[in-house]
Amino acid sequence: MHKSFLVWAAALGALAVILGAFGAHKLKELVTPESVSVFQTGVTYQFYHVFALIATGILFAYLPASALEWAGRCFIIGIFLFSGSLYLITALKIGGNEIPKLIGILTPIGGVFFIAGWICLLSGLLKYKA
C-alpha cells in the first residue's frame, strides 16, 4: 500500500504545481481576487497533504499499521473533497454560474477527512512500540 500512497502523492503534487501556476498567472485575469484566494487555499492545502501523504507512505513501509493506511486514504479523500470543491467553485465562477449548495458542503467534509487523516497518523505512530 505504501507505494500507491507515494504514487498518489507524486501525481497530486504535480497537479498542485500546475494549478498553482495557473492560479498565479492566468486566474487573476478571469475572476475576482477573492476567488483567486479561494483557489489558492485549495492549492495550499493540497500541497500540505501531498507532503503528509508522502510521509504516510514512507512510514507505512516501516510500520504497516491499519491506522496509517487509513491516514493515507483520508488524506487522498480530503484533497479531492476539500481542494477539489474549491477548484470547482472557482471554475463555476469563471463561467458565471451559481454555486450549488452541495459543492459548498464538500469543502468542510474534506476538512474533516484531513483531520481524520492526521488523527489516524497519530494513532498509528502511538501504537508503534520502538
C-alpha positions, 0 to 999 in steps of 0.5 A: 500500500505504501507505494500507491500512497507515494504514487498518489502523492507524486501525481497530486503534487504535480497537479498542485504545481500546475494549478498553482501556476495557473492560479498565479498567472492566468486566474487573476485575469478571469475572476475576482481576487477573492476567488483567486484566494479561494483557489489558492487555499485549495492549492495550499492545502493540497500541497500540505497533504501531498507532503503528509501523504508522502510521509504516510507512505514512507512510514507505512513501509516501516510500520504497516499499521491499519491506522496509517493506511487509513491516514493515507486514504483520508488524506487522498479523500480530503484533497479531492473533497476539500481542494477539489470543491474549491477548484470547482467553485472557482471554475463555476465562477469563471463561467458565471454560474451559481454555486450549488449548495452541495459543492459548498458542503464538500469543502468542510467534509474534506476538512474533516477527512484531513483531520481524520487523516492526521488523527489516524497518523497519530494513532498509528505512530502511538501504537508503534512500540520502538 
